[in-house]
């Protein structure tokens, strides 16, 4: 009997055999003690009753008229290794303030966020850097958090202070952008309160869905970077909801301590109330299908973009994507229901694809095993998001019908002359240089990039709109992420783009991660109004390690006029000193 079958038939108890501190350190995610979130923070001015005054989800262009509350939210993150057993299998995990998943960053739209990051990683030491996924970093591109692009890594024993504006609102996450560290646990949620586009009563906060690997992330990187082709396909061991799931420890053969029935995440519904859940796919490789038995979900946002609400029984999220849903508790006050997230077995490589958590109503026995049945779902094998015709932005924006510049991109994989696997954009894999961040070079008017082509830089000059036609010449899907922008998703479909077809060009879907199906294309566009050097890459950890990444230099003339804070080049002084005295084992792209 499989682990999932044992759970569903009640053979295993819901009550975990490990404590929360053993599975997730100091984290409260996945417990009934996890916080609920307000509609907005109130320890700040409230002009016209709201931190953002009269701005509305359907009346305000978030890119042209964001508020400036003049309020700063302060955080300190200590990053270090620790031991945890999220699914019962004990392993080393990268923790933020002793927590996996890490603590929440919470702010109002228009607030400033200041985070002191202390690199306490040891055994072994590593550099690090944090990326604040989805935020535009308008006027602060140096705090985007990508080493070799906007900064040097934070050296071991050093600290770095990020300061940036919450320039969009909704749900996202922060994560390491140093090699594949986030696959080892270095991530947490970001909740930016803003205008509502649909009514709800209770905000239950983040729901992380993450594939989980028992092997250490650096070991996986070494294997996919090796010449042994039998190691190139890496299978995840489990699937977690808010950092928790059970595991069949009888399959463990390496002597690692493992405890069956470690414990599942739990959520509480109040009858008759509508609950907001903030879904975040923070995994390394697995496309996920999320559902709650017997409950219809109303989708209200994708990434940092509120959309016209629509109903669904299953929601699909690629790596890095977020979807905000509303769920009305229309069941019995003593009910218990399965929450599910299943890794797509056609589009990913899971050994155990099914994650479970439990939704209890407020008078239920919180040790009861649900007996509910999953919604029917048929996987069409396209590895795609919901159809673009379903996802209409709540605030309409019409992009330019004739972009100033169009760049065609082809994604493929190849075994190079040394027998290593490369993932490429336009036949070039990326490899960063931690000691020479591109933004700092561009600010010094150095756009010749002597390490190019392996830095894979595209300089689109002063063009005001850029269209990217991305053709996937591989049989594997890719969640494509653009930093510094929400992309207009103009089209997706099989094969190469025909050069004509567009989906709802008057108000196309906008988001910062879009699934690119196997042997297919996406057409995206962005307004080049945010000077900086912005990564565009696949968000599968092992693909970006193998080079599926490019850099976009935006408005280079304006970059030269930037006054970059001294703390940013200081990361390079610190890193130069560290790397001169220590061997930095960069065996992948670095990101």
C-alpha positions in Angstrom: 0.0 0.0 0.0 1.4 3.4 -1.0 2.0 6.2 1.5 -0.9 8.2 0.0 -3.2 5.1 0.2 -2.3 4.6 3.8 -3.1 8.2 4.6 -6.4 8.2 2.7 -7.6 5.0 4.4 -6.7 6.2 7.8 -4.0 3.6 8.5 -1.7 6.5 9.5 -2.7 9.0 12.2 -2.9 12.7 11.5 -1.1 13.4 14.8 2.6 13.7 14.0 5.2 11.7 15.8 7.7 14.6 15.6 7.4 18.0 17.2 7.2 21.2 15.2 10.7 22.1 16.2 12.0 18.8 14.9 10.2 19.1 11.5 10.4 22.9 10.9 12.6 24.5 13.6 11.1 27.7 15.0 8.6 28.0 12.1 4.8 28.1 12.8 3.7 27.5 9.2 1.6 24.4 8.9 0.2 24.6 12.4 -3.1 25.8 13.8 -1.0 28.5 15.6 0.1 30.1 12.3 -1.1 33.7 12.1 -4.0 35.1 10.2 -3.4 38.3 8.4 -5.3 41.6 8.4 -6.6 43.4 5.4 -3.7 45.9 6.0 -1.4 47.1 8.7 -2.7 49.9 10.8 0.3 51.1 12.8 0.8 53.8 10.1 -1.1 56.8 8.6 -4.5 55.8 7.0 -5.4 58.6 4.6 -9.1 58.2 3.6 -9.1 55.0 5.7 -6.4 53.1 3.9 -2.6 53.1 3.7 -2.9 53.6 0.0 -5.6 56.3 0.3 -8.2 56.2 -2.5 -6.2 53.9 -4.9 -8.2 50.9 -6.0 -7.5 47.5 -7.7 -9.6 48.5 -10.7 -9.0 52.2 -10.8 -5.3 52.7 -10.3 -2.4 51.7 -12.6 -0.1 50.1 -10.1 3.0 50.8 -12.3 2.3 54.5 -12.8 0.7 55.5 -9.5 2.0 53.5 -6.5 1.7 55.1 -3.1 4.6 56.2 -0.9 3.6 55.7 2.7 7.0 56.9 4.1 6.8 53.9 6.4 9.6 51.4 6.8 9.2 47.8 7.9 12.4 46.4 9.5 13.6 42.8 9.5 16.8 41.0 10.5 17.5 37.6 8.9 20.2 35.2 10.3 20.9 32.6 7.7 22.5 29.4 8.9 22.5 25.6 8.5 20.4 23.5 10.9 18.9 20.0 11.1 15.3 19.4 10.4 13.0 16.6 9.2 10.1 18.2 7.3 8.8 14.8 6.2 10.5 12.7 8.9 13.7 12.3 7.0 16.4 14.2 8.9 18.7 16.4 6.8 20.7 19.6 6.8 18.4 22.6 5.9 19.2 26.2 5.3 17.2 28.2 7.9 16.1 31.8 8.2 16.0 32.8 11.9 15.9 29.1 12.7 12.8 28.5 10.5 11.8 26.5 7.5 9.9 27.9 5.7 11.3 31.3 6.8 9.4 34.1 8.5 7.0 36.3 6.7 7.8 39.8 5.4 4.6 41.8 5.8 4.0 45.4 4.6 1.4 47.7 3.0 1.6 48.7 -0.6 3.9 51.7 -0.8 5.9 50.9 2.4 9.6 50.5 2.4 11.1 47.2 3.5 14.6 47.0 5.1 16.2 43.6 5.7 19.5 43.0 7.4 20.9 39.7 6.1 23.6 38.1 8.2 25.4 35.3 6.5 26.1 32.7 9.2 26.3 29.7 6.9 29.0 27.3 7.9 29.9 23.6 7.6 30.8 24.5 4.9 30.8 28.2 4.4 29.0 29.7 1.4 28.1 33.1 0.0 24.5 34.0 -0.3 22.1 36.7 -1.6 18.3 37.1 -1.3 16.0 37.9 -4.2 12.6 39.6 -3.4 10.7 37.7 -6.1 8.3 39.8 -8.2 9.0 43.2 -6.8 9.9 45.7 -9.5 12.8 47.3 -7.6 12.0 50.6 -9.3 14.8 53.0 -8.6 16.6 50.4 -6.5 17.8 47.8 -9.0 20.9 47.2 -7.0 18.8 45.5 -4.3 17.2 42.8 -6.6 19.5 40.2 -5.0 21.1 38.4 -7.9 24.9 37.8 -7.3 27.0 38.5 -10.3 24.3 40.7 -11.7 23.5 43.5 -9.2 25.8 42.6 -6.3 28.6 40.3 -5.2 27.5 37.5 -2.8 27.3 38.3 0.9 30.5 36.7 2.1 30.5 34.3 5.0 30.5 36.2 8.3 29.3 39.4 6.6 26.1 41.3 6.6 24.2 43.2 4.0 21.2 45.5 4.3 18.6 45.5 1.5 16.2 48.5 1.3 13.4 48.5 -1.3 9.8 49.6 -1.8 6.8 47.4 -1.8 5.9 48.7 -5.2 3.4 46.0 -6.0 0.9 44.2 -3.8 -0.3 40.7 -3.3 1.6 37.4 -2.6 5.2 36.5 -3.2 8.3 35.0 -1.6 11.9 35.8 -1.0 14.6 33.2 -1.7 18.3 32.7 -2.2 19.6 33.3 -5.7 23.0 31.8 -4.9 23.4 28.5 -6.8 20.5 26.2 -5.7 20.4 27.2 -2.1 16.7 27.8 -2.0 16.1 24.1 -2.8 17.8 23.5 0.5 15.2 25.6 2.4 16.4 29.2 2.1 13.0 31.0 1.4 10.0 32.5 3.0 6.8 34.4 2.2 6.1 38.1 1.4 2.7 39.5 1.9 2.1 43.0 0.6 -1.4 44.3 1.5 -3.2 46.3 -1.1 -6.6 47.2 -2.5 -9.0 44.3 -2.7 -10.6 43.0 -5.9 -13.0 40.5 -4.2 -14.5 40.3 -0.7 -13.2 37.8 1.9 -13.4 37.5 5.6 -10.2 35.7 6.8 -6.7 35.7 5.4 -5.0 32.4 6.3 -1.7 33.5 4.7 0.8 31.6 2.7 0.5 28.0 1.5 3.9 26.9 0.3 3.8 23.9 -2.1 7.3 22.5 -2.6 8.9 19.4 -4.1 11.5 18.1 -1.6 14.8 16.4 -2.1 16.5 14.3 0.6 19.9 14.7 -1.2 21.7 18.0 -0.3 21.2 20.7 -2.9 24.9 21.0 -3.7 25.2 17.3 -4.2 22.4 17.5 -6.8 24.2 20.4 -8.5 27.4 18.4 -8.7 25.5 15.4 -10.2 23.7 17.4 -12.9 26.9 19.2 -13.7 28.8 15.9 -14.0 29.5 14.0 -17.2 27.7 10.9 -15.9 24.5 11.1 -17.9 22.7 8.7 -15.5 22.8 11.5 -12.9 21.3 14.2 -15.0 17.7 13.4 -14.2 17.0 14.2 -10.5 13.9 12.8 -8.9 12.3 14.6 -5.9 11.7 12.4 -2.9 8.5 14.0 -1.6 6.1 16.9 -1.8 5.4 19.3 1.0 2.6 21.7 2.0 3.9 24.5 4.2 7.0 22.5 4.8 5.4 19.3 6.1 4.4 15.8 4.8 4.8 12.2 5.8 7.3 9.8 4.3 7.6 6.0 4.1 10.8 5.5 6.1 11.0 1.8 5.2 12.4 3.0 1.8 15.4 4.6 3.5 18.5 2.5 3.0 21.4 4.9 3.8 21.0 4.9 7.6 19.7 8.4 7.9 17.4 8.9 10.9 13.8 8.9 9.6 10.5 8.9 11.5 7.2 7.7 9.9 4.1 9.9 10.3 6.1 13.1 11.0 2.9 15.2 10.7 0.9 17.1 8.2 0.0 20.8 7.9 -3.3 21.9 9.2 -5.6 24.8 8.4 -8.8 26.1 10.1 -12.0 27.2 8.3 -14.8 29.1 9.9 -18.3 28.0 8.6 -19.9 30.5 6.3 -16.8 32.6 6.0 -14.7 33.2 2.9 -11.0 32.5 3.3 -8.0 33.8 1.4 -5.1 31.4 0.8 -1.9 32.6 -0.8 -0.5 29.7 -2.9 3.3 29.8 -3.6 5.1 27.2 -5.6 8.6 27.5 -4.1 9.9 24.1 -5.3 13.0 23.3 -7.3 11.4 21.6 -10.3 7.9 20.4 -9.8 4.8 21.7 -11.6 2.0 21.5 -9.1 -1.8 21.0 -9.2 -3.6 22.2 -6.1 -7.1 21.5 -4.9 -9.3 21.2 -1.7 -11.8 18.4 -1.6 -15.5 19.4 -1.9 -14.6 23.1 -2.1 -14.7 25.4 -5.2 -11.8 27.9 -5.4 -12.1 31.4 -6.7 -8.9 32.6 -8.3 -8.4 36.4 -7.6 -4.7 37.0 -8.5 -1.7 35.5 -10.3 1.7 36.6 -9.1 1.4 40.3 -8.2 -1.5 40.9 -10.5 -5.2 41.0 -9.4 -7.4 39.4 -12.0 -11.1 39.2 -12.7 -12.2 36.4 -10.4 -13.1 33.0 -11.8 -13.9 29.6 -10.3 -11.8 26.4 -10.4 -11.5 23.0 -8.8 -7.8 22.7 -9.6 -5.1 25.4 -9.9 -1.8 24.8 -11.6 1.4 26.6 -10.5 4.9 26.4 -12.0 8.0 27.1 -10.0 8.0 30.7 -8.7 4.3 31.3 -9.5 1.7 32.4 -7.0 -2.0 32.2 -7.1 -4.4 33.8 -4.5 -7.6 32.0 -4.0 -10.8 32.5 -2.1 -12.6 29.5 -0.5 -16.0 29.8 1.2 -16.5 27.3 4.0 -19.8 25.8 3.1 -19.3 22.5 4.9 -20.3 21.1 8.3 -18.8 22.9 11.4 -17.3 19.5 12.4 -15.9 18.7 8.9 -12.4 17.7 7.9 -11.2 17.8 4.3 -8.1 16.9 2.4 -6.0 19.7 0.9 -3.9 18.3 -2.0 -1.1 19.4 -4.1 0.2 16.9 -6.7 3.4 17.2 -8.7 2.7 16.7 -12.4 4.2 13.3 -13.2 4.3 14.0 -16.9 6.1 17.4 -16.5 8.4 16.6 -13.6 10.3 13.7 -11.9 8.7 12.9 -8.5 9.2 9.7 -6.7 6.3 10.6 -4.4 4.2 13.3 -6.1 1.3 13.7 -3.7 1.2 16.3 -0.8 -1.6 16.3 1.7 -2.7 18.7 4.4 -5.9 18.9 6.4 -8.6 21.6 6.5 -10.6 21.4 9.7 -13.7 23.4 10.4 -13.8 25.2 13.8 -15.7 22.5 15.7 -13.9 19.5 14.1 -11.7 17.0 15.9 -8.3 18.2 14.8 -6.9 14.7 15.0 -9.5 13.3 12.7 -8.5 11.7 9.3 -10.6 13.1 6.5 -12.6 10.7 4.3 -13.1 13.1 1.4 -12.5 12.4 -2.3 -10.4 14.4 -4.7 -11.9 16.5 -7.5 -11.6 14.7 -10.8 -8.7 16.0 -12.8 -7.2 14.9 -16.2 -3.7 15.9 -16.9 -3.4 16.9 -20.6 0.4 16.8 -20.5 0.8 20.3 -21.8 2.6 21.5 -18.6 0.8 24.8 -18.9 -1.0 27.4 -16.8 -4.7 28.0 -17.0 -5.7 29.2 -20.5 -4.9 32.9 -21.1 -8.6 33.5 -22.0 -9.4 32.8 -18.3 -6.9 35.2 -16.7 -8.0 38.8 -17.2 -6.2 41.5 -15.2 -8.6 43.5 -13.0 -7.0 46.7 -14.0 -6.8 46.8 -17.8 -3.7 47.8 -19.6 -3.2 47.7 -23.4 0.4 47.2 -24.4 1.9 48.7 -27.5 0.7 46.8 -30.6 4.0 47.5 -32.3 6.9 47.1 -29.9 10.1 49.2 -30.4 12.2 46.0 -30.5 11.5 42.3 -30.9 14.0 39.6 -29.8 13.5 36.0 -30.8 14.9 33.4 -28.4 15.4 29.7 -28.8 15.7 27.4 -25.8 17.5 24.1 -26.1 19.8 21.6 -24.4 23.0 20.1 -25.7 25.9 18.0 -24.5 28.9 20.2 -24.9 32.4 19.2 -26.1 33.5 18.2 -22.6 30.5 15.9 -22.1 28.6 18.2 -19.8 24.9 19.1 -20.2 24.1 22.8 -21.1 20.8 24.5 -21.1 21.0 27.4 -23.6 19.2 30.5 -24.7 20.0 31.3 -28.3 22.7 28.5 -28.2 24.6 30.1 -25.3 24.6 28.9 -21.7 25.1 31.4 -18.9 27.8 31.5 -16.3 28.1 34.4 -13.8 31.2 35.9 -12.3 30.6 36.6 -8.7 33.3 39.2 -8.5 32.1 41.4 -11.4 28.3 42.3 -11.1 27.0 43.5 -14.4 25.0 46.5 -13.0 28.1 47.9 -11.4 30.0 47.5 -14.6 27.2 49.2 -16.6 27.1 52.1 -14.1 30.8 52.6 -14.9 29.8 52.7 -18.6 31.5 49.3 -19.2 29.0 47.6 -21.5 31.6 45.7 -23.5 31.4 42.8 -20.9 34.8 41.1 -21.5 33.4 37.7 -20.2 30.6 37.8 -22.7 29.3 35.6 -24.4 29.0 33.4 -21.2 27.4 36.3 -19.4 24.6 36.1 -22.0 23.9 39.9 -22.1 21.2 41.5 -24.3 21.4 45.3 -24.4 18.2 46.7 -25.9 19.5 50.3 -25.5 16.9 53.0 -25.2 14.0 51.1 -26.8 10.8 51.7 -24.8 9.0 48.4 -25.4 10.5 45.0 -25.9 8.8 41.9 -27.1 10.4 38.5 -26.5 9.4 35.6 -28.7 10.5 32.5 -26.8 10.5 29.2 -28.7 11.1 26.1 -26.7 13.1 23.6 -28.9 13.1 21.0 -26.1 10.7 18.4 -24.8 10.7 19.8 -21.3 8.7 22.7 -19.8 10.2 25.8 -18.3 8.7 28.4 -15.9 10.2 31.6 -17.4 10.7 34.4 -14.9 11.6 38.1 -15.7 13.0 40.3 -12.9 12.1 43.9 -12.7 8.8 43.6 -14.6 5.4 42.1 -15.0 5.3 40.7 -18.5 2.3 41.0 -20.8 1.6 37.4 -21.8 0.5 37.9 -25.4 0.4 34.3 -26.6 1.2 30.7 -25.8 0.8 27.7 -28.0 2.5 24.6 -29.6 5.4 24.9 -32.0 7.1 28.1 -33.0 5.0 31.3 -33.0 3.3 32.1 -36.3 4.1 35.8 -35.9 0.5 36.8 -35.9 -1.6 35.2 -33.1 -2.3 37.1 -29.9 -4.6 36.4 -27.0 -6.8 39.4 -25.8 -4.2 42.0 -26.9 -6.4 44.8 -25.4 -5.8 43.5 -21.9 -3.5 40.5 -21.8 -2.5 38.5 -18.7 0.4 40.0 -16.8 2.6 38.1 -14.5 6.3 37.7 -13.7 6.5 33.9 -14.3 4.9 32.1 -17.2 5.0 28.4 -18.1 6.6 27.5 -21.4 5.3 24.2 -22.5 7.4 21.5 -24.2 8.0 22.1 -27.9 5.9 25.3 -27.8 6.2 29.1 -27.5 5.3 32.1 -25.4 5.2 35.7 -26.6 5.8 38.2 -23.9 6.3 42.0 -23.8 7.3 44.6 -21.3 7.6 48.3 -21.0 11.3 49.2 -20.7 10.8 51.9 -18.1 12.8 50.4 -15.2 16.6 51.0 -15.8 18.7 48.2 -14.5 20.2 44.8 -15.4 17.4 42.2 -15.2 17.6 38.4 -15.3 15.3 36.4 -17.5 15.6 32.7 -16.8 13.9 29.3 -16.2 13.0 28.9 -12.5 13.8 25.2 -12.4 16.8 25.2 -10.0 18.8 22.7 -12.0 18.1 24.3 -15.4 19.3 27.7 -14.3 22.4 26.0 -12.7 23.0 24.5 -16.2 22.8 27.9 -17.9 19.2 28.6 -18.9 19.5 32.3 -18.2 20.1 35.6 -19.8 20.6 39.2 -18.7 18.7 42.2 -20.1 20.4 45.6 -19.9 17.6 48.2 -19.7 18.2 51.9 -20.5 22.0 51.8 -20.2 22.3 55.6 -20.5 20.2 56.0 -17.4 22.2 53.3 -15.5 25.3 55.4 -15.8 23.5 58.2 -13.9 22.6 56.0 -11.0 23.9 56.8 -7.5 24.4 53.3 -6.3 24.8 53.1 -2.5 28.3 52.3 -1.2 27.1 49.2 0.6 26.6 47.5 -2.8 30.2 47.7 -4.1 31.3 46.9 -0.5 29.9 43.4 -1.1 32.5 43.0 -3.8 35.3 44.3 -1.5 34.2 41.7 1.1 33.8 38.9 -1.6 37.1 39.7 -3.2 38.9 39.3 0.2 37.0 36.1 0.9 37.5 34.5 -2.5 41.2 35.4 -2.5 41.7 33.5 0.7 39.2 30.6 0.1 38.4 28.4 -2.9 34.8 29.2 -4.0 33.4 26.0 -5.4 31.3 27.5 -8.2 30.6 24.5 -10.4 27.4 25.8 -12.0 26.1 29.1 -13.4 26.2 30.5 -9.9 22.5 31.3 -9.8 
